[in-house]
Amino acid sequence: MKRELSGIYEEIETLLNVILKKAEEYKSEIMIGFTHLQHAQPVTIGFHLMAYFQMFKRDLERIEDCLKRIDYNPLGAGALAGTTININRHRTTELLKFTNITENAMDSVSDKDFVLEFLSDAAICIMHLSRFSEEFIIWNSQEFGYIDIDDAYCTGSSIMPQKKNPDIAELIRGKTGRIYGNLMTMLTVMKGTPLAYNKDFQEDKAALFDSIDTLRICVKVFGKMLENTEFKTEEISKHLGKGFLAATDIAEHMVKQNVPFREAHEIVGKMVKYCENNNIGLEDIKVENYSQISEKLTTDMIPELSARACVDRRVSYGGTAVSDVERQIEAGKNYMK
């Protein structure tokens, strides 16, 4: 586990570096941010990618932390109670290059929490990969058309020659259940075993080895796929006029003018309804029609409504403004040094 988890650690590091590179490439390119899979607010592609950087950064830290608890030498615990033979466990710990030595022989042979910890970490990491894969699958669809995945990471249909299926992303999404199953297998094995050793414990091998192999290849291949994917920024920009993306900016602009948010929320809601009824965008509302929406609505309540302006205004720490995305990327680079 020390050897294999070190390998997984390196693959996650590689993925993080790919994300940083892509985030820097698209740090100022605008895309749509979603909530409930509906258009919510404009963000930058770099900002979106840096969200995943933070997730995989925590995955890296979990693996690193797990390695600390794996680094204990159990040799010499015997069947459960130690041994009468004159051995030197500290010397074998040194020779086998363990950092620590287990303190209790019964614990050494009867608990598999170090396996469970990794399986849990693996389940969280593959979940993050699955979410990212799901977005690749959605973005690759004709309805979205946000990305162009290199042909090496897609396949055609066995019957429809026009198809370009995101198979790698789908396979990773599918293998998530496999790693979840391995975690549940071991939790179930361990839950009813009295101290000390029980033959049930041999089930740890299949669950552990499979999760190690599966997670490592998924992280590696996803990183390669991301590295060889381009965002179709012109296509993305065609979608920016849908969903009233500037609505929150109008409400917040009103709040800065001492309009209570509850009232601002109501006014903007009426603006959106007016736009829907008249098949126009928020930026198309004419001043002479303001009174039809609300007697309180005035021109100074409306900020610039372009997607670029909405992005540039979000300068709060951790926000999507390009200046803060650049800060996030720089912080990421410093973390990876």
TORKOL-4160 file (C-alpha; in steps of 0.2 Angstrom, whole numbers, padded with zeros to 4 digits, m for minus):
337
<pt num="1" X="0000" Y="0000" Z="0000"/>
<pt num="2" X="0014" Y="0012" Z="0003"/>
<pt num="3" X="0021" Y="0009" Z="m0014"/>
<pt num="4" X="0004" Y="0009" Z="m0023"/>
<pt num="5" X="m0003" Y="0024" Z="m0014"/>
<pt num="6" X="0013" Y="0034" Z="m0018"/>
<pt num="7" X="0010" Y="0030" Z="m0036"/>
<pt num="8" X="m0008" Y="0036" Z="m0035"/>
<pt num="9" X="m0002" Y="0052" Z="m0026"/>
<pt num="10" X="0009" Y="0055" Z="m0041"/>
<pt num="11" X="m0005" Y="0053" Z="m0053"/>
<pt num="12" X="m0016" Y="0065" Z="m0044"/>
<pt num="13" X="m0001" Y="0078" Z="m0044"/>
<pt num="14" X="0000" Y="0076" Z="m0063"/>
<pt num="15" X="m0019" Y="0079" Z="m0064"/>
<pt num="16" X="m0018" Y="0094" Z="m0054"/>
<pt num="17" X="m0004" Y="0101" Z="m0065"/>
<pt num="18" X="m0015" Y="0098" Z="m0080"/>
<pt num="19" X="m0029" Y="0107" Z="m0072"/>
<pt num="20" X="m0018" Y="0122" Z="m0068"/>
<pt num="21" X="m0012" Y="0123" Z="m0086"/>
<pt num="22" X="m0029" Y="0122" Z="m0093"/>
<pt num="23" X="m0036" Y="0135" Z="m0080"/>
<pt num="24" X="m0022" Y="0147" Z="m0085"/>
<pt num="25" X="m0026" Y="0145" Z="m0104"/>
<pt num="26" X="m0044" Y="0149" Z="m0101"/>
<pt num="27" X="m0043" Y="0160" Z="m0086"/>
<pt num="28" X="m0053" Y="0174" Z="m0094"/>
<pt num="29" X="m0064" Y="0165" Z="m0106"/>
<pt num="30" X="m0082" Y="0166" Z="m0101"/>
<pt num="31" X="m0094" Y="0151" Z="m0099"/>
<pt num="32" X="m0111" Y="0148" Z="m0090"/>
<pt num="33" X="m0111" Y="0143" Z="m0072"/>
<pt num="34" X="m0125" Y="0132" Z="m0067"/>
<pt num="35" X="m0136" Y="0128" Z="m0052"/>
<pt num="36" X="m0149" Y="0114" Z="m0053"/>
<pt num="37" X="m0142" Y="0112" Z="m0071"/>
<pt num="38" X="m0150" Y="0128" Z="m0076"/>
<pt num="39" X="m0141" Y="0144" Z="m0081"/>
<pt num="40" X="m0136" Y="0154" Z="m0066"/>
<pt num="41" X="m0122" Y="0166" Z="m0067"/>
<pt num="42" X="m0108" Y="0169" Z="m0080"/>
<pt num="43" X="m0091" Y="0163" Z="m0074"/>
<pt num="44" X="m0074" Y="0160" Z="m0082"/>
<pt num="45" X="m0069" Y="0143" Z="m0088"/>
<pt num="46" X="m0053" Y="0145" Z="m0078"/>
<pt num="47" X="m0064" Y="0148" Z="m0062"/>
<pt num="48" X="m0074" Y="0132" Z="m0066"/>
<pt num="49" X="m0058" Y="0122" Z="m0068"/>
<pt num="50" X="m0050" Y="0128" Z="m0052"/>
<pt num="51" X="m0065" Y="0122" Z="m0042"/>
<pt num="52" X="m0060" Y="0105" Z="m0047"/>
<pt num="53" X="m0042" Y="0109" Z="m0043"/>
<pt num="54" X="m0047" Y="0112" Z="m0025"/>
<pt num="55" X="m0057" Y="0095" Z="m0025"/>
<pt num="56" X="m0042" Y="0085" Z="m0031"/>
<pt num="57" X="m0030" Y="0095" Z="m0020"/>
<pt num="58" X="m0040" Y="0088" Z="m0005"/>
<pt num="59" X="m0040" Y="0071" Z="m0012"/>
<pt num="60" X="m0021" Y="0072" Z="m0013"/>
<pt num="61" X="m0020" Y="0078" Z="0005"/>
<pt num="62" X="m0031" Y="0063" Z="0010"/>
<pt num="63" X="m0020" Y="0051" Z="0002"/>
<pt num="64" X="m0005" Y="0059" Z="0010"/>
<pt num="65" X="m0013" Y="0058" Z="0027"/>
<pt num="66" X="m0018" Y="0040" Z="0024"/>
<pt num="67" X="0000" Y="0036" Z="0020"/>
<pt num="68" X="0005" Y="0042" Z="0037"/>
<pt num="69" X="m0006" Y="0028" Z="0045"/>
<pt num="70" X="m0001" Y="0015" Z="0033"/>
<pt num="71" X="0018" Y="0018" Z="0038"/>
<pt num="72" X="0017" Y="0006" Z="0054"/>
<pt num="73" X="0027" Y="m0010" Z="0055"/>
<pt num="74" X="0016" Y="m0025" Z="0061"/>
<pt num="75" X="0029" Y="m0038" Z="0059"/>
<pt num="76" X="0032" Y="m0047" Z="0076"/>
<pt num="77" X="0014" Y="m0046" Z="0082"/>
<pt num="78" X="0012" Y="m0065" Z="0080"/>
<pt num="79" X="m0006" Y="m0072" Z="0079"/>
<pt num="80" X="m0013" Y="m0059" Z="0091"/>
<pt num="81" X="m0002" Y="m0058" Z="0107"/>
<pt num="82" X="0016" Y="m0055" Z="0102"/>
<pt num="83" X="0029" Y="m0069" Z="0104"/>
<pt num="84" X="0040" Y="m0077" Z="0117"/>
<pt num="85" X="0055" Y="m0077" Z="0105"/>
<pt num="86" X="0068" Y="m0063" Z="0108"/>
<pt num="87" X="0065" Y="m0052" Z="0093"/>
<pt num="88" X="0069" Y="m0033" Z="0090"/>
<pt num="89" X="0054" Y="m0025" Z="0082"/>
<pt num="90" X="0062" Y="m0008" Z="0082"/>
<pt num="91" X="0076" Y="m0016" Z="0071"/>
<pt num="92" X="0064" Y="m0024" Z="0058"/>
<pt num="93" X="0055" Y="m0007" Z="0057"/>
<pt num="94" X="0071" Y="0002" Z="0053"/>
<pt num="95" X="0076" Y="m0012" Z="0040"/>
<pt num="96" X="0060" Y="m0012" Z="0032"/>
<pt num="97" X="0059" Y="0007" Z="0031"/>
<pt num="98" X="0044" Y="0010" Z="0041"/>
<pt num="99" X="0042" Y="0026" Z="0050"/>
<pt num="100" X="0033" Y="0019" Z="0065"/>
<pt num="101" X="0029" Y="0003" Z="0074"/>
<pt num="102" X="0012" Y="m0004" Z="0079"/>
<pt num="103" X="0009" Y="m0003" Z="0098"/>
<pt num="104" X="m0003" Y="m0017" Z="0101"/>
<pt num="105" X="m0001" Y="m0035" Z="0094"/>
<pt num="106" X="m0020" Y="m0038" Z="0094"/>
<pt num="107" X="m0024" Y="m0022" Z="0085"/>
<pt num="108" X="m0011" Y="m0026" Z="0073"/>
<pt num="109" X="m0019" Y="m0042" Z="0066"/>
<pt num="110" X="m0037" Y="m0038" Z="0069"/>
<pt num="111" X="m0041" Y="m0021" Z="0062"/>
<pt num="112" X="m0041" Y="m0016" Z="0044"/>
<pt num="113" X="m0045" Y="0002" Z="0046"/>
<pt num="114" X="m0030" Y="0007" Z="0036"/>
<pt num="115" X="m0038" Y="m0002" Z="0021"/>
<pt num="116" X="m0055" Y="0006" Z="0025"/>
<pt num="117" X="m0047" Y="0023" Z="0025"/>
<pt num="118" X="m0039" Y="0021" Z="0008"/>
<pt num="119" X="m0055" Y="0014" Z="0001"/>
<pt num="120" X="m0065" Y="0029" Z="0008"/>
<pt num="121" X="m0052" Y="0041" Z="0001"/>
<pt num="122" X="m0053" Y="0032" Z="m0016"/>
<pt num="123" X="m0072" Y="0033" Z="m0016"/>
<pt num="124" X="m0071" Y="0052" Z="m0013"/>
<pt num="125" X="m0058" Y="0054" Z="m0027"/>
<pt num="126" X="m0067" Y="0044" Z="m0040"/>
<pt num="127" X="m0083" Y="0053" Z="m0035"/>
<pt num="128" X="m0074" Y="0069" Z="m0040"/>
<pt num="129" X="m0068" Y="0061" Z="m0056"/>
<pt num="130" X="m0086" Y="0055" Z="m0060"/>
<pt num="131" X="m0093" Y="0073" Z="m0058"/>
<pt num="132" X="m0080" Y="0080" Z="m0069"/>
<pt num="133" X="m0083" Y="0066" Z="m0082"/>
<pt num="134" X="m0102" Y="0069" Z="m0081"/>
<pt num="135" X="m0099" Y="0087" Z="m0086"/>
<pt num="136" X="m0088" Y="0081" Z="m0100"/>
<pt num="137" X="m0102" Y="0070" Z="m0106"/>
<pt num="138" X="m0114" Y="0085" Z="m0105"/>
<pt num="139" X="m0102" Y="0097" Z="m0113"/>
<pt num="140" X="m0098" Y="0085" Z="m0127"/>
<pt num="141" X="m0117" Y="0083" Z="m0132"/>
<pt num="142" X="m0124" Y="0092" Z="m0147"/>
<pt num="143" X="m0136" Y="0102" Z="m0136"/>
<pt num="144" X="m0121" Y="0110" Z="m0127"/>
<pt num="145" X="m0106" Y="0108" Z="m0139"/>
<pt num="146" X="m0094" Y="0116" Z="m0126"/>
<pt num="147" X="m0079" Y="0105" Z="m0129"/>
<pt num="148" X="m0069" Y="0096" Z="m0142"/>
<pt num="149" X="m0062" Y="0080" Z="m0135"/>
<pt num="150" X="m0047" Y="0072" Z="m0144"/>
<pt num="151" X="m0052" Y="0057" Z="m0155"/>
<pt num="152" X="m0040" Y="0046" Z="m0145"/>
<pt num="153" X="m0052" Y="0047" Z="m0130"/>
<pt num="154" X="m0068" Y="0044" Z="m0139"/>
<pt num="155" X="m0075" Y="0030" Z="m0150"/>
<pt num="156" X="m0088" Y="0030" Z="m0164"/>
<pt num="157" X="m0104" Y="0020" Z="m0164"/>
<pt num="158" X="m0105" Y="0002" Z="m0170"/>
<pt num="159" X="m0120" Y="0007" Z="m0180"/>
<pt num="160" X="m0120" Y="0026" Z="m0182"/>
<pt num="161" X="m0105" Y="0033" Z="m0192"/>
<pt num="162" X="m0108" Y="0051" Z="m0186"/>
<pt num="163" X="m0106" Y="0047" Z="m0168"/>
<pt num="164" X="m0091" Y="0053" Z="m0157"/>
<pt num="165" X="m0094" Y="0046" Z="m0140"/>
<pt num="166" X="m0085" Y="0051" Z="m0124"/>
<pt num="167" X="m0081" Y="0033" Z="m0119"/>
<pt num="168" X="m0067" Y="0037" Z="m0107"/>
<pt num="169" X="m0078" Y="0049" Z="m0097"/>
<pt num="170" X="m0092" Y="0036" Z="m0097"/>
<pt num="171" X="m0081" Y="0022" Z="m0092"/>
<pt num="172" X="m0074" Y="0032" Z="m0077"/>
<pt num="173" X="m0092" Y="0037" Z="m0072"/>
<pt num="174" X="m0096" Y="0018" Z="m0072"/>
<pt num="175" X="m0081" Y="0013" Z="m0062"/>
<pt num="176" X="m0086" Y="0024" Z="m0048"/>
<pt num="177" X="m0099" Y="0011" Z="m0042"/>
<pt num="178" X="m0086" Y="m0002" Z="m0042"/>
<pt num="179" X="m0075" Y="0008" Z="m0030"/>
<pt num="180" X="m0090" Y="0012" Z="m0019"/>
<pt num="181" X="m0094" Y="m0007" Z="m0019"/>
<pt num="182" X="m0077" Y="m0011" Z="m0013"/>
<pt num="183" X="m0079" Y="0001" Z="0002"/>
<pt num="184" X="m0095" Y="m0006" Z="0006"/>
<pt num="185" X="m0088" Y="m0024" Z="0005"/>
<pt num="186" X="m0075" Y="m0020" Z="0018"/>
<pt num="187" X="m0086" Y="m0010" Z="0030"/>
<pt num="188" X="m0098" Y="m0025" Z="0030"/>
<pt num="189" X="m0084" Y="m0038" Z="0032"/>
<pt num="190" X="m0077" Y="m0028" Z="0047"/>
<pt num="191" X="m0093" Y="m0024" Z="0056"/>
<pt num="192" X="m0096" Y="m0041" Z="0064"/>
<pt num="193" X="m0079" Y="m0048" Z="0068"/>
<pt num="194" X="m0073" Y="m0050" Z="0086"/>
<pt num="195" X="m0055" Y="m0048" Z="0091"/>
<pt num="196" X="m0043" Y="m0054" Z="0085"/>
<pt num="197" X="m0040" Y="m0062" Z="0068"/>
<pt num="198" X="m0054" Y="m0069" Z="0057"/>
<pt num="199" X="m0054" Y="m0078" Z="0040"/>
<pt num="200" X="m0066" Y="m0065" Z="0034"/>
<pt num="201" X="m0051" Y="m0053" Z="0033"/>
<pt num="202" X="m0045" Y="m0061" Z="0017"/>
<pt num="203" X="m0058" Y="m0052" Z="0008"/>
<pt num="204" X="m0048" Y="m0036" Z="0009"/>
<pt num="205" X="m0036" Y="m0042" Z="m0005"/>
<pt num="206" X="m0049" Y="m0041" Z="m0019"/>
<pt num="207" X="m0057" Y="m0025" Z="m0013"/>
<pt num="208" X="m0041" Y="m0016" Z="m0010"/>
<pt num="209" X="m0031" Y="m0022" Z="m0025"/>
<pt num="210" X="m0046" Y="m0018" Z="m0037"/>
<pt num="211" X="m0048" Y="m0001" Z="m0030"/>
<pt num="212" X="m0030" Y="0004" Z="m0031"/>
<pt num="213" X="m0029" Y="m0002" Z="m0049"/>
<pt num="214" X="m0045" Y="0006" Z="m0054"/>
<pt num="215" X="m0042" Y="0023" Z="m0046"/>
<pt num="216" X="m0025" Y="0024" Z="m0053"/>
<pt num="217" X="m0029" Y="0021" Z="m0071"/>
<pt num="218" X="m0045" Y="0032" Z="m0070"/>
<pt num="219" X="m0035" Y="0047" Z="m0063"/>
<pt num="220" X="m0021" Y="0044" Z="m0076"/>
<pt num="221" X="m0032" Y="0043" Z="m0091"/>
<pt num="222" X="m0044" Y="0057" Z="m0086"/>
<pt num="223" X="m0029" Y="0069" Z="m0084"/>
<pt num="224" X="m0023" Y="0064" Z="m0102"/>
<pt num="225" X="m0041" Y="0067" Z="m0109"/>
<pt num="226" X="m0042" Y="0084" Z="m0100"/>
<pt num="227" X="m0025" Y="0089" Z="m0107"/>
<pt num="228" X="m0031" Y="0084" Z="m0125"/>
<pt num="229" X="m0048" Y="0093" Z="m0124"/>
<pt num="230" X="m0051" Y="0111" Z="m0131"/>
<pt num="231" X="m0065" Y="0122" Z="m0125"/>
<pt num="232" X="m0076" Y="0129" Z="m0140"/>
<pt num="233" X="m0077" Y="0147" Z="m0133"/>
<pt num="234" X="m0086" Y="0154" Z="m0148"/>
<pt num="235" X="m0099" Y="0140" Z="m0146"/>
<pt num="236" X="m0101" Y="0144" Z="m0128"/>
<pt num="237" X="m0103" Y="0162" Z="m0131"/>
<pt num="238" X="m0119" Y="0159" Z="m0141"/>
<pt num="239" X="m0127" Y="0152" Z="m0125"/>
<pt num="240" X="m0123" Y="0167" Z="m0114"/>
<pt num="241" X="m0139" Y="0176" Z="m0119"/>
<pt num="242" X="m0150" Y="0163" Z="m0112"/>
<pt num="243" X="m0156" Y="0162" Z="m0094"/>
<pt num="244" X="m0155" Y="0180" Z="m0088"/>
<pt num="245" X="m0138" Y="0178" Z="m0081"/>
<pt num="246" X="m0136" Y="0196" Z="m0075"/>
<pt num="247" X="m0152" Y="0195" Z="m0063"/>
<pt num="248" X="m0142" Y="0193" Z="m0047"/>
<pt num="249" X="m0130" Y="0207" Z="m0052"/>
<pt num="250" X="m0145" Y="0218" Z="m0054"/>
<pt num="251" X="m0152" Y="0213" Z="m0037"/>
<pt num="252" X="m0135" Y="0216" Z="m0029"/>
<pt num="253" X="m0133" Y="0233" Z="m0037"/>
<pt num="254" X="m0150" Y="0238" Z="m0030"/>
<pt num="255" X="m0144" Y="0232" Z="m0012"/>
<pt num="256" X="m0129" Y="0243" Z="m0014"/>
<pt num="257" X="m0141" Y="0257" Z="m0016"/>
<pt num="258" X="m0149" Y="0253" Z="0000"/>
<pt num="259" X="m0164" Y="0243" Z="m0007"/>
<pt num="260" X="m0168" Y="0228" Z="0004"/>
<pt num="261" X="m0163" Y="0212" Z="m0004"/>
<pt num="262" X="m0180" Y="0205" Z="m0002"/>
<pt num="263" X="m0187" Y="0220" Z="m0012"/>
<pt num="264" X="m0174" Y="0219" Z="m0025"/>
<pt num="265" X="m0177" Y="0201" Z="m0027"/>
<pt num="266" X="m0195" Y="0204" Z="m0030"/>
<pt num="267" X="m0192" Y="0218" Z="m0043"/>
<pt num="268" X="m0179" Y="0208" Z="m0053"/>
<pt num="269" X="m0191" Y="0193" Z="m0053"/>
<pt num="270" X="m0204" Y="0205" Z="m0061"/>
<pt num="271" X="m0191" Y="0210" Z="m0073"/>
<pt num="272" X="m0188" Y="0192" Z="m0078"/>
<pt num="273" X="m0206" Y="0189" Z="m0080"/>
<pt num="274" X="m0208" Y="0204" Z="m0091"/>
<pt num="275" X="m0194" Y="0198" Z="m0102"/>
<pt num="276" X="m0201" Y="0181" Z="m0103"/>
<pt num="277" X="m0218" Y="0188" Z="m0108"/>
<pt num="278" X="m0211" Y="0199" Z="m0121"/>
<pt num="279" X="m0197" Y="0187" Z="m0127"/>
<pt num="280" X="m0183" Y="0199" Z="m0124"/>
<pt num="281" X="m0167" Y="0199" Z="m0113"/>
<pt num="282" X="m0165" Y="0210" Z="m0097"/>
<pt num="283" X="m0154" Y="0222" Z="m0107"/>
<pt num="284" X="m0168" Y="0225" Z="m0119"/>
<pt num="285" X="m0180" Y="0232" Z="m0107"/>
<pt num="286" X="m0184" Y="0250" Z="m0112"/>
<pt num="287" X="m0184" Y="0264" Z="m0099"/>
<pt num="288" X="m0202" Y="0269" Z="m0103"/>
<pt num="289" X="m0207" Y="0251" Z="m0099"/>
<pt num="290" X="m0200" Y="0252" Z="m0081"/>
<pt num="291" X="m0216" Y="0258" Z="m0073"/>
<pt num="292" X="m0225" Y="0242" Z="m0080"/>
<pt num="293" X="m0213" Y="0232" Z="m0070"/>
<pt num="294" X="m0212" Y="0242" Z="m0054"/>
<pt num="295" X="m0215" Y="0260" Z="m0049"/>
<pt num="296" X="m0198" Y="0259" Z="m0039"/>
<pt num="297" X="m0188" Y="0254" Z="m0054"/>
<pt num="298" X="m0176" Y="0267" Z="m0060"/>
<pt num="299" X="m0161" Y="0268" Z="m0072"/>
<pt num="300" X="m0148" Y="0270" Z="m0059"/>
<pt num="301" X="m0153" Y="0253" Z="m0052"/>
<pt num="302" X="m0147" Y="0244" Z="m0068"/>
<pt num="303" X="m0128" Y="0240" Z="m0069"/>
<pt num="304" X="m0119" Y="0235" Z="m0085"/>
<pt num="305" X="m0127" Y="0219" Z="m0090"/>
<pt num="306" X="m0114" Y="0211" Z="m0101"/>
<pt num="307" X="m0107" Y="0194" Z="m0096"/>
<pt num="308" X="m0090" Y="0201" Z="m0095"/>
<pt num="309" X="m0096" Y="0215" Z="m0083"/>
<pt num="310" X="m0104" Y="0202" Z="m0072"/>
<pt num="311" X="m0088" Y="0192" Z="m0071"/>
<pt num="312" X="m0077" Y="0207" Z="m0068"/>
<pt num="313" X="m0088" Y="0213" Z="m0054"/>
<pt num="314" X="m0085" Y="0197" Z="m0044"/>
<pt num="315" X="m0069" Y="0202" Z="m0036"/>
<pt num="316" X="m0072" Y="0194" Z="m0019"/>
<pt num="317" X="m0059" Y="0182" Z="m0012"/>
<pt num="318" X="m0063" Y="0165" Z="m0021"/>
<pt num="319" X="m0073" Y="0174" Z="m0035"/>
<pt num="320" X="m0074" Y="0172" Z="m0053"/>
<pt num="321" X="m0066" Y="0189" Z="m0058"/>
<pt num="322" X="m0051" Y="0186" Z="m0069"/>
<pt num="323" X="m0040" Y="0194" Z="m0056"/>
<pt num="324" X="m0045" Y="0182" Z="m0043"/>
<pt num="325" X="m0044" Y="0167" Z="m0054"/>
<pt num="326" X="m0026" Y="0172" Z="m0058"/>
<pt num="327" X="m0023" Y="0173" Z="m0039"/>
<pt num="328" X="m0031" Y="0155" Z="m0037"/>
<pt num="329" X="m0019" Y="0149" Z="m0051"/>
<pt num="330" X="m0004" Y="0156" Z="m0043"/>
<pt num="331" X="m0009" Y="0149" Z="m0026"/>
<pt num="332" X="m0011" Y="0132" Z="m0035"/>
<pt num="333" X="0006" Y="0133" Z="m0043"/>
<pt num="334" X="0014" Y="0137" Z="m0026"/>
<pt num="335" X="0006" Y="0123" Z="m0018"/>
<pt num="336" X="0012" Y="0111" Z="m0031"/>
<pt num="337" X="0030" Y="0116" Z="m0029"/>
